Amino acid sequence: MEREVLAAIIRENLQDGKLYCEKAYRLAAAHGVKLWQIGQICEEEKIKITGCQLGCF
């Protein structure tokens, strides 16, 4: 999947400008990408991941 398409999907799923960790997992599974790709795009786009289930963010 192209980066820009995935970035747009991520932006569509933000709540209060943030992406919830659970949503990141769901997006990765639904679009056949690795979770690290979601994280990398969020980092590049300065999108904060919140509500991490592992306490990483």
N, CA, C and O atoms as a MOPAC input file, in Angstrom:
PM7 MOZYME 1SCF
protein

 N      0.84800 1    -1.16700 1     0.00000 1
 C      0.00000 1     0.00000 1     0.00000 1
 C      0.90100 1     1.24000 1     0.00000 1
 O      1.91100 1     1.29100 1     0.70200 1
 N      0.51600 1     2.22800 1    -0.79500 1
 C      1.30400 1     3.45200 1    -0.86900 1
 C      1.24200 1     4.22500 1     0.44000 1
 O      0.22700 1     4.23300 1     1.13700 1
 N      2.35000 1     4.87100 1     0.74900 1
 C      2.45800 1     5.61000 1     1.99900 1
 C      1.39400 1     6.68700 1     2.11700 1
 O      0.77600 1     6.83200 1     3.17200 1
 N      1.17300 1     7.44600 1     1.04900 1
 C      0.19800 1     8.54400 1     1.11200 1
 C     -1.22100 1     8.04200 1     1.34300 1
 O     -1.99800 1     8.68200 1     2.05100 1
 N     -1.55900 1     6.91900 1     0.76100 1
 C     -2.89000 1     6.33400 1     0.96300 1
 C     -3.03600 1     5.91000 1     2.41600 1
 O     -4.05400 1     6.18100 1     3.05200 1
 N     -2.02100 1     5.24800 1     2.93300 1
 C     -2.05400 1     4.80400 1     4.31900 1
 C     -2.08500 1     5.99700 1     5.27900 1
 O     -2.79300 1     5.96300 1     6.28500 1
 N     -1.33200 1     7.03200 1     4.97700 1
 C     -1.33800 1     8.23700 1     5.81200 1
 C     -2.72900 1     8.86700 1     5.83800 1
 O     -3.18500 1     9.32500 1     6.88600 1
 N     -3.39700 1     8.89200 1     4.69600 1
 C     -4.75100 1     9.44800 1     4.63200 1
 C     -5.72200 1     8.61600 1     5.46800 1
 O     -6.59000 1     9.16300 1     6.14800 1
 N     -5.57200 1     7.29800 1     5.41600 1
 C     -6.43000 1     6.41000 1     6.21200 1
 C     -6.19900 1     6.66000 1     7.69400 1
 O     -7.14700 1     6.70600 1     8.47800 1
 N     -4.94800 1     6.81900 1     8.07300 1
 C     -4.62600 1     7.10200 1     9.47600 1
 C     -5.26900 1     8.40700 1     9.90500 1
 O     -5.90400 1     8.47300 1    10.95800 1
 N     -5.10900 1     9.45700 1     9.08900 1
 C     -5.69000 1    10.76300 1     9.43200 1
 C     -7.21100 1    10.68700 1     9.57800 1
 O     -7.78400 1    11.38500 1    10.41500 1
 N     -7.86200 1     9.85700 1     8.78300 1
 C     -9.31500 1     9.69800 1     8.87000 1
 C     -9.74200 1     9.04700 1    10.18300 1
 O    -10.89300 1     9.18200 1    10.59900 1
 N     -8.83100 1     8.35000 1    10.82600 1
 C     -9.15500 1     7.59900 1    12.03800 1
 C     -8.65500 1     8.25500 1    13.32200 1
 O     -8.66000 1     7.62600 1    14.38000 1
 N     -8.22700 1     9.50400 1    13.23900 1
 C     -7.75400 1    10.20800 1    14.42500 1
 C     -8.93200 1    10.65000 1    15.28800 1
 O    -10.01100 1    10.97100 1    14.78800 1
 N     -8.69500 1    10.65600 1    16.58400 1
 C     -9.64900 1    11.19400 1    17.55300 1
 C     -8.90200 1    12.25600 1    18.33500 1
 O     -7.90000 1    11.96700 1    18.98800 1
 N     -9.38400 1    13.46900 1    18.26900 1
 C     -8.72500 1    14.59600 1    18.93000 1
 C     -7.27200 1    14.73300 1    18.48500 1
 O     -6.40700 1    15.10600 1    19.27700 1
 N     -7.00900 1    14.42900 1    17.21500 1
 C     -5.66800 1    14.56200 1    16.66600 1
 C     -4.71600 1    13.44600 1    17.02600 1
 O     -3.52600 1    13.52500 1    16.72100 1
 N     -5.22000 1    12.40100 1    17.67300 1
 C     -4.37400 1    11.28500 1    18.10900 1
 C     -4.92500 1     9.96900 1    17.55300 1
 O     -6.10900 1     9.85500 1    17.23600 1
 N     -4.04400 1     8.99300 1    17.44400 1
 C     -4.44300 1     7.66400 1    17.01000 1
 C     -4.35300 1     6.72500 1    18.19900 1
 O     -3.29600 1     6.58500 1    18.81400 1
 N     -5.44500 1     6.09600 1    18.51300 1
 C     -5.43400 1     5.14300 1    19.62200 1
 C     -4.74300 1     3.85600 1    19.18500 1
 O     -4.91300 1     3.39300 1    18.05800 1
 N     -3.97000 1     3.29700 1    20.08700 1
 C     -3.17600 1     2.10500 1    19.81200 1
 C     -4.04200 1     0.96500 1    19.25600 1
 O     -3.67000 1     0.30900 1    18.28200 1
 N     -5.17300 1     0.74700 1    19.87300 1
 C     -6.06500 1    -0.31400 1    19.41000 1
 C     -6.46300 1    -0.07500 1    17.95400 1
 O     -6.53500 1    -1.02300 1    17.17200 1
 N     -6.71700 1     1.16100 1    17.58800 1
 C     -7.09300 1     1.51000 1    16.22600 1
 C     -5.91600 1     1.26000 1    15.27900 1
 O     -6.11600 1     0.82300 1    14.14600 1
 N     -4.70200 1     1.53200 1    15.73400 1
 C     -3.51200 1     1.27800 1    14.91700 1
 C     -3.40200 1    -0.21300 1    14.58900 1
 O     -3.10400 1    -0.58200 1    13.45300 1
 N     -3.64000 1    -1.05900 1    15.57800 1
 C     -3.62500 1    -2.50600 1    15.35400 1
 C     -4.67500 1    -2.90100 1    14.32800 1
 O     -4.40800 1    -3.69100 1    13.42200 1
 N     -5.86300 1    -2.34900 1    14.47700 1
 C     -6.96000 1    -2.68700 1    13.55700 1
 C     -6.67600 1    -2.21700 1    12.13500 1
 O     -6.95600 1    -2.93400 1    11.17500 1
 N     -6.12500 1    -1.02500 1    11.99800 1
 C     -5.79500 1    -0.50800 1    10.66900 1
 C     -4.73700 1    -1.37700 1     9.99800 1
 O     -4.84900 1    -1.69400 1     8.81400 1
 N     -3.72000 1    -1.75900 1    10.74700 1
 C     -2.66400 1    -2.59700 1    10.19200 1
 C     -3.24400 1    -3.92400 1     9.69100 1
 O     -2.92000 1    -4.36800 1     8.59000 1
 N     -4.08500 1    -4.54300 1    10.48700 1
 C     -4.68000 1    -5.82600 1    10.10000 1
 C     -5.61700 1    -5.65900 1     8.90500 1
 O     -5.59100 1    -6.46800 1     7.97800 1
 N     -6.42800 1    -4.63200 1     8.92300 1
 C     -7.42400 1    -4.42400 1     7.87300 1
 C     -6.79100 1    -4.09700 1     6.51800 1
 O     -7.36500 1    -4.40100 1     5.47200 1
 N     -5.61000 1    -3.48000 1     6.54100 1
 C     -4.99700 1    -3.04500 1     5.29000 1
 C     -3.75500 1    -3.84100 1     4.92200 1
 O     -3.04600 1    -3.50000 1     3.97500 1
 N     -3.49900 1    -4.89400 1     5.66900 1
 C     -2.41000 1    -5.81300 1     5.33200 1
 C     -1.02500 1    -5.19600 1     5.41600 1
 O     -0.15200 1    -5.49800 1     4.60200 1
 N     -0.82600 1    -4.32700 1     6.40400 1
 C      0.48800 1    -3.72300 1     6.60600 1
 C      0.98900 1    -4.08200 1     8.00000 1
 O      0.21800 1    -4.50400 1     8.86200 1
 N      2.26700 1    -3.91000 1     8.20300 1
 C      2.85700 1    -4.17500 1     9.51400 1
 C      2.57800 1    -3.00700 1    10.45800 1
 O      2.47000 1    -1.85900 1    10.02700 1
 N      2.46500 1    -3.30900 1    11.72300 1
 C      2.19000 1    -2.28600 1    12.72200 1
 C      3.28800 1    -1.22500 1    12.74600 1
 O      3.00500 1    -0.05000 1    12.98100 1
 N      4.53100 1    -1.62400 1    12.50500 1
 C      5.62300 1    -0.65700 1    12.50700 1
 C      5.45000 1     0.37800 1    11.40500 1
 O      5.89700 1     1.51600 1    11.55000 1
 N      4.79600 1    -0.01000 1    10.28300 1
 C      4.55700 1     0.94400 1     9.20400 1
 C      3.57900 1     2.03500 1     9.65500 1
 O      3.74600 1     3.20900 1     9.32300 1
 N      2.57300 1     1.63500 1    10.40600 1
 C      1.62800 1     2.60700 1    10.96400 1
 C      2.39300 1     3.54400 1    11.89700 1
 O      2.23500 1     4.76200 1    11.82300 1
 N      3.21600 1     2.97800 1    12.76800 1
 C      3.99700 1     3.77500 1    13.70600 1
 C      4.95400 1     4.71500 1    13.00800 1
 O      5.11800 1     5.85600 1    13.43900 1
 N      5.59100 1     4.26200 1    11.94000 1
 C      6.53600 1     5.09600 1    11.21100 1
 C      5.82800 1     6.29500 1    10.58100 1
 O      6.33000 1     7.41700 1    10.64200 1
 N      4.67600 1     6.06200 1     9.98300 1
 C      3.92400 1     7.15900 1     9.38200 1
 C      3.47300 1     8.13700 1    10.45700 1
 O      3.54400 1     9.35100 1    10.26500 1
 N      3.01200 1     7.61700 1    11.58100 1
 C      2.59500 1     8.50200 1    12.66800 1
 C      3.76500 1     9.35800 1    13.14200 1
 O      3.59400 1    10.54700 1    13.41400 1
 N      4.93100 1     8.77100 1    13.24200 1
 C      6.10900 1     9.52900 1    13.66900 1
 C      6.44800 1    10.61700 1    12.65200 1
 O      6.71000 1    11.76100 1    13.02300 1
 N      6.44000 1    10.25800 1    11.38300 1
 C      6.75800 1    11.22100 1    10.32500 1
 C      5.73900 1    12.36000 1    10.25700 1
 O      6.09300 1    13.50600 1     9.97700 1
 N      4.47500 1    12.03200 1    10.51600 1
 C      3.39600 1    13.01600 1    10.43700 1
 C      3.16300 1    13.73300 1    11.76900 1
 O      2.26100 1    14.56200 1    11.88300 1
 N      3.97500 1    13.41200 1    12.76600 1
 C      3.85100 1    14.01200 1    14.10700 1
 C      2.48300 1    13.71400 1    14.73500 1
 O      1.88600 1    14.56600 1    15.39300 1
 N      2.00500 1    12.48700 1    14.51500 1
 C      0.73600 1    12.04000 1    15.09200 1
 C      1.06700 1    11.21900 1    16.33200 1
 O      1.84000 1    10.26300 1    16.26800 1
 N      0.48400 1    11.59400 1    17.44200 1
 C      0.73000 1    10.89100 1    18.69500 1
 C     -0.15700 1     9.64500 1    18.77300 1
 O     -1.34800 1     9.69100 1    18.46400 1
 N      0.44500 1     8.54400 1    19.19100 1
 C     -0.30000 1     7.31300 1    19.45100 1
 C     -0.57900 1     7.29000 1    20.93300 1
 O      0.33000 1     7.47100 1    21.74300 1
 N     -1.82100 1     7.06900 1    21.29400 1
 C     -2.22000 1     7.13500 1    22.69100 1
 C     -2.96600 1     5.86800 1    23.10300 1
 O     -3.41800 1     5.09500 1    22.25800 1
 N     -3.08600 1     5.67500 1    24.39200 1
 C     -3.81800 1     4.51400 1    24.91200 1
 C     -3.13300 1     3.20000 1    24.60200 1
 O     -3.78900 1     2.19000 1    24.34700 1
 N     -1.81100 1     3.21700 1    24.62600 1
 C     -1.06000 1     2.01900 1    24.25500 1
 C     -1.31600 1     0.89300 1    25.25600 1
 O     -1.27300 1     1.09300 1    26.47000 1
 N     -1.57600 1    -0.26600 1    24.72300 1
 C     -1.85500 1    -1.42700 1    25.54600 1
 C     -0.60400 1    -1.97100 1    26.22400 1
 O     -0.69600 1    -2.70600 1    27.20600 1
 N      0.57900 1    -1.60600 1    25.69300 1
 C      1.81800 1    -2.09500 1    26.26700 1
 C      2.56400 1    -1.01200 1    27.05000 1
 O      3.60800 1    -1.27800 1    27.64500 1
 N      2.02800 1     0.19500 1    27.04700 1
 C      2.67300 1     1.29100 1    27.74500 1
 C      3.85800 1     1.86800 1    26.98400 1
 O      4.72100 1     2.51100 1    27.58300 1
 N      3.91400 1     1.65100 1    25.69000 1
 C      5.04500 1     2.11900 1    24.87600 1
 C      4.91500 1     3.57900 1    24.48100 1
 O      5.92800 1     4.23700 1    24.24000 1
 N      3.70900 1     4.10100 1    24.40700 1
 C      3.50600 1     5.47400 1    23.91200 1
 C      2.87900 1     6.32800 1    24.98400 1
 O      2.63000 1     7.51300 1    24.76100 1

